[in-house]
Amino acid sequence: MLDSQPVDVVPEFNTMQVELVRVDDAFHFEAVGTSGVAQHIDAATNIGGHNAGARPMEMLLMGLAGCTAIDIILILQKQKQTIEDFRLKVDGLRIKDAMPAPFKKIHITYILKGQIDPAKLQRAIDLSMDKYCSATAQFRPSAEITYSYELV
């Protein structure tokens, strides 16, 4: 049985909270965090979902993409680089039919356009992956994370 008590607020930690509400009689949920922005989550149709939201494991990869993207943009802005377009693709590999099935390998492809020095981009990615991105730190114990970039 899970402990139904909320996490204690401790001054030296940032506390985060998410509320999940079931939307239908299947697997469609709406999740809202402290930002107040709703996200929809649903299961695959082969188990009764309705494609009304992202899968939970997709959301984990989206979180990783968002975390590192914010880092990269902030670092490149500080380096006075001009970003005209920024995209990320994240590929995650999980073992088929395993329970649980955590990600074992993740590859991030950064795709940027603009006046960007490749050495500065490389440095920004390294800083995000090795120092700043909290989502990367969450995945590292169980997944090998690699990356590449394209300047277009």
C-alpha positions in Angstrom: 0.0 0.0 0.0 1.3 3.5 -0.9 1.8 6.1 1.7 -1.0 8.7 1.2 0.9 11.4 3.1 2.2 14.3 1.1 5.9 14.9 0.9 7.2 17.1 3.7 8.2 20.6 2.6 11.8 20.9 3.4 13.4 24.4 3.0 16.6 23.1 1.3 14.6 21.2 -1.4 12.3 22.4 -4.2 9.0 20.7 -3.8 7.0 19.8 -6.9 3.4 18.4 -7.0 1.3 17.0 -9.8 -2.4 16.1 -9.6 -3.8 13.4 -11.9 -7.6 13.2 -12.6 -9.3 10.5 -14.6 -11.2 12.0 -17.6 -13.1 8.9 -18.9 -13.9 5.4 -17.9 -10.7 4.1 -19.6 -7.2 5.4 -19.4 -7.5 9.1 -20.3 -6.1 11.4 -17.6 -5.4 15.1 -17.2 -2.4 16.0 -15.2 -1.8 19.5 -13.8 1.4 20.6 -12.0 2.3 23.8 -10.2 2.4 25.6 -13.5 -1.3 25.1 -13.9 -0.9 23.9 -17.4 -2.9 20.7 -18.1 -1.3 17.7 -20.0 -3.3 14.8 -21.3 -2.1 11.2 -20.8 -3.7 8.1 -22.3 -2.8 4.5 -22.9 -2.4 2.7 -26.3 -5.5 1.7 -28.1 -4.5 -2.0 -27.9 -5.1 -2.0 -24.2 -8.2 0.3 -24.2 -6.8 3.8 -24.5 -8.2 6.3 -27.0 -5.1 8.2 -28.1 -6.3 11.3 -26.2 -2.9 12.1 -24.8 0.7 11.1 -24.7 1.8 7.8 -23.2 3.6 8.1 -19.8 6.9 6.9 -21.2 6.7 9.4 -24.1 6.2 12.1 -21.5 9.4 11.1 -19.8 11.3 11.5 -23.1 9.5 14.8 -23.7 10.6 16.0 -20.3 14.2 15.1 -21.1 13.9 16.9 -24.4 12.5 20.0 -22.8 15.0 20.0 -20.0 18.1 19.9 -22.2 16.5 22.3 -24.7 16.1 24.9 -22.1 19.7 24.5 -21.0 21.0 24.7 -24.5 19.1 27.8 -25.4 20.1 29.6 -22.2 23.7 28.7 -22.7 23.8 29.7 -26.3 22.1 33.0 -25.5 24.8 33.8 -22.9 27.4 33.0 -25.6 25.7 35.5 -27.9 24.8 32.9 -30.5 21.8 33.5 -32.8 19.2 30.7 -32.9 16.8 30.8 -35.8 15.4 27.4 -35.4 15.7 24.7 -32.7 14.5 21.1 -32.8 15.2 18.0 -30.9 14.5 14.3 -31.7 14.8 11.8 -28.9 14.9 8.1 -29.5 14.4 5.7 -26.6 15.0 2.0 -26.6 13.2 -0.3 -24.1 13.4 -4.1 -23.8 10.3 -5.7 -25.4 7.9 -7.5 -23.1 9.9 -6.6 -20.0 8.0 -5.6 -16.8 9.0 -3.0 -15.8 10.5 -1.7 -19.1 12.8 1.2 -18.4 14.7 2.9 -21.2 18.1 1.3 -21.8 19.4 3.5 -24.5 18.4 7.1 -25.4 19.8 9.1 -28.3 19.2 12.9 -28.6 19.6 14.6 -31.9 19.8 18.4 -31.6 19.0 20.2 -34.9 19.7 23.9 -34.9 19.8 26.7 -37.5 21.4 30.1 -37.0 24.7 31.8 -36.5 26.0 29.2 -34.1 29.7 28.3 -33.6 29.9 24.5 -33.5 32.4 24.5 -30.6 30.0 26.6 -28.6 27.1 24.3 -29.4 29.2 21.3 -28.4 30.1 23.0 -25.1 26.5 23.9 -24.4 25.4 20.3 -25.0 28.2 18.9 -22.8 27.2 21.3 -20.0 23.6 20.3 -20.3 24.3 16.6 -20.3 27.0 16.5 -17.7 26.0 19.3 -15.3 22.6 21.1 -15.7 19.9 18.8 -17.0 18.1 17.2 -14.0 16.1 14.9 -16.4 19.4 13.5 -17.7 20.4 12.8 -14.1 17.2 10.8 -13.6 17.8 8.6 -16.6 21.5 8.0 -16.2 21.3 5.1 -13.6 19.4 2.9 -16.0 20.0 4.3 -19.5 23.0 5.0 -21.8 22.4 8.5 -23.2 24.1 9.5 -26.4 23.7 12.6 -28.6 24.5 14.1 -31.9 23.8 17.5 -33.4 23.2 19.0 -36.8 23.7 22.6 -37.8 21.5 23.5 -40.8 
